[in-house]
Amino acid sequence: MDTPLLTAPDIRQRIWQELQRAVQDRHHEWRTPVLATVNADGLPQARTVVLRHADARQATLQFFTDKRSPKFAELEAAPSAALVFWSKRLSWQLRIQATTTVQHSGPEVDAVWTRVSQSPAAGDYLSAKAPGDVWEEDASDTPFDNTQHFLGIVTLQIQNIDWLELARTGHRRAVFTADQWEWRVP
């Protein structure tokens, strides 16, 4: 990093700049955070997702998934999650706790599908088989037509961000919400 960020507002602003860059830049390290949820048996589940939207004013993040996926069902049943981001370039880790909303249908899903259906990723949401289904060697996975898709949107309303900076001159850590900032021991 060029100059160390010293104030809470500077750090907060830079975090949101990086999150918004990650949505646009396929090579940004924060493009693919790890999402943690809890399954029906109370066991932790973690997987990588692709960040699709970041809104600083609303303090929300979004990703898309197949609405038949286990993560979608887990978030419907227990609408809270954690995301972990790591940037080697910045030497920053973010741990985000959020409440979630899942959308199976509606105008926003339709608008996203209109964009996604024109891309190679469309096939991910057209498969006859759900994510995690057993693959049978001789079974056909004939995709449905473009009108019957399984795209769902997950919106994360951020509750707090735990920011950690690793530096030779000394590590720094803070936890913050929309209206509170606390420096913590790294």
C-alpha positions in Angstrom: 0.0 0.0 0.0 1.3 3.5 -0.8 0.5 5.4 2.4 -1.0 3.9 5.6 -4.5 4.9 6.2 -4.7 6.4 9.6 -8.3 7.4 10.3 -11.4 5.3 10.6 -13.3 7.1 7.8 -10.3 6.6 5.4 -10.2 2.9 6.2 -13.9 2.5 5.8 -13.9 4.4 2.5 -11.0 2.2 1.2 -12.8 -1.0 2.2 -15.8 0.0 0.2 -13.7 1.1 -2.8 -12.0 -2.3 -2.9 -15.3 -4.1 -2.5 -16.8 -2.1 -5.4 -13.7 -2.7 -7.5 -13.9 -6.4 -6.8 -17.4 -6.5 -8.4 -15.9 -5.1 -11.7 -12.4 -6.7 -11.7 -12.4 -10.4 -12.3 -8.8 -10.5 -10.9 -9.4 -8.6 -7.7 -8.6 -10.8 -4.7 -11.9 -9.9 -3.0 -14.0 -11.0 -6.0 -14.3 -14.5 -4.5 -14.8 -14.4 -0.7 -15.5 -17.5 1.4 -19.1 -17.7 2.6 -19.9 -19.5 5.9 -23.4 -20.7 6.8 -24.9 -23.4 9.1 -26.7 -26.4 7.7 -29.8 -28.1 9.0 -27.7 -30.3 11.4 -26.1 -27.2 12.9 -22.8 -27.9 11.2 -20.7 -25.2 9.6 -20.5 -25.0 5.8 -18.0 -22.8 3.9 -17.6 -22.2 0.2 -16.3 -19.6 -2.3 -18.9 -17.3 -3.9 -18.5 -14.6 -6.6 -19.2 -11.1 -5.4 -21.7 -9.5 -7.8 -22.7 -6.2 -6.1 -21.4 -3.9 -3.3 -23.4 -0.9 -2.1 -21.7 1.3 0.5 -24.8 3.4 1.2 -27.0 0.5 1.9 -24.1 -1.6 3.4 -25.1 -4.6 1.3 -23.3 -7.2 -0.8 -24.8 -9.6 -3.3 -24.0 -12.9 -5.0 -26.0 -15.2 -7.3 -26.5 -18.9 -6.8 -28.7 -21.8 -8.0 -31.8 -21.6 -5.9 -31.7 -25.4 -5.5 -28.3 -25.2 -3.9 -27.7 -26.2 -0.2 -26.4 -22.7 0.6 -29.7 -21.2 -0.6 -31.7 -23.5 1.6 -29.4 -22.9 4.5 -29.8 -19.1 4.2 -33.6 -19.5 3.9 -33.7 -21.5 7.1 -31.1 -19.5 9.0 -30.7 -16.0 7.4 -27.3 -15.1 8.8 -23.8 -15.7 7.3 -20.2 -14.7 7.4 -17.9 -13.7 4.6 -14.1 -13.8 4.7 -12.0 -11.8 2.2 -8.2 -11.8 2.0 -6.0 -9.5 0.0 -2.3 -10.3 -0.3 -1.8 -6.9 -2.1 -3.2 -4.9 0.8 -2.3 -7.4 3.6 -5.9 -7.0 4.7 -8.5 -9.5 5.9 -12.2 -8.7 6.2 -14.6 -10.8 8.2 -18.1 -9.7 7.6 -21.2 -10.8 9.6 -24.5 -10.2 7.8 -28.2 -11.1 7.8 -29.4 -12.4 4.4 -32.3 -12.2 2.2 -32.8 -14.7 -0.7 -34.9 -14.1 -3.8 -36.2 -16.9 -6.0 -38.2 -14.7 -8.3 -39.4 -11.2 -9.0 -38.3 -8.2 -11.0 -34.8 -8.1 -9.6 -34.2 -11.8 -10.4 -35.7 -11.3 -13.9 -33.4 -8.3 -14.5 -30.3 -10.3 -13.4 -31.4 -13.3 -15.5 -31.7 -11.1 -18.6 -28.1 -10.1 -18.2 -26.8 -13.6 -17.1 -28.7 -15.5 -19.8 -26.5 -13.8 -22.5 -23.3 -15.0 -20.9 -21.6 -18.4 -20.7 -22.6 -18.5 -17.0 -26.2 -19.1 -18.0 -25.7 -22.8 -18.2 -25.0 -22.9 -14.5 -28.6 -22.0 -13.8 -30.2 -24.1 -16.5 -29.0 -27.6 -15.5 -31.7 -30.3 -14.9 -29.5 -31.4 -12.0 -29.3 -29.4 -8.8 -25.9 -28.5 -7.3 -24.6 -31.4 -5.2 -26.8 -34.1 -6.9 -25.1 -37.4 -7.6 -23.6 -37.5 -11.0 -24.4 -40.6 -13.0 -22.0 -41.3 -15.9 -24.7 -42.2 -18.4 -27.3 -39.7 -17.3 -28.2 -36.7 -19.4 -28.0 -33.3 -18.0 -30.0 -31.7 -20.7 -30.4 -28.0 -19.9 -33.8 -26.5 -19.7 -34.7 -23.7 -22.1 -33.8 -20.2 -21.2 -37.2 -19.4 -19.6 -36.9 -22.0 -16.8 -33.8 -21.0 -14.9 -32.8 -21.6 -11.3 -30.9 -18.3 -10.6 -31.4 -16.9 -7.2 -30.0 -13.7 -5.6 -28.6 -13.6 -2.1 -28.3 -10.1 -0.5 -26.2 -9.7 2.6 -27.1 -6.8 4.9 -23.8 -6.1 6.8 -24.1 -6.1 10.5 -20.4 -5.6 11.2 -17.0 -5.7 9.6 -13.9 -7.0 11.3 -10.9 -5.4 9.5 -7.3 -6.7 10.1 -4.2 -5.2 8.5 -1.0 -7.2 8.7 2.1 -5.0 8.5 5.8 -5.2 9.5 5.4 -2.0 11.4 2.6 -3.4 13.4 -0.7 -5.1 12.8 -4.0 -3.2 13.2 -7.5 -4.3 13.8 -10.9 -2.7 14.1 -14.5 -3.8 14.2 -17.2 -1.4 13.0 -20.8 -1.1 12.2 -22.6 1.7 10.3 -22.3 4.0 13.2 -19.6 2.7 15.5 -15.9 2.0 15.3 -13.7 0.2 17.8 -10.0 -0.4 17.6 -9.1 -3.9 18.7 -6.0 -5.9 19.6 -4.9 -7.7 16.5 
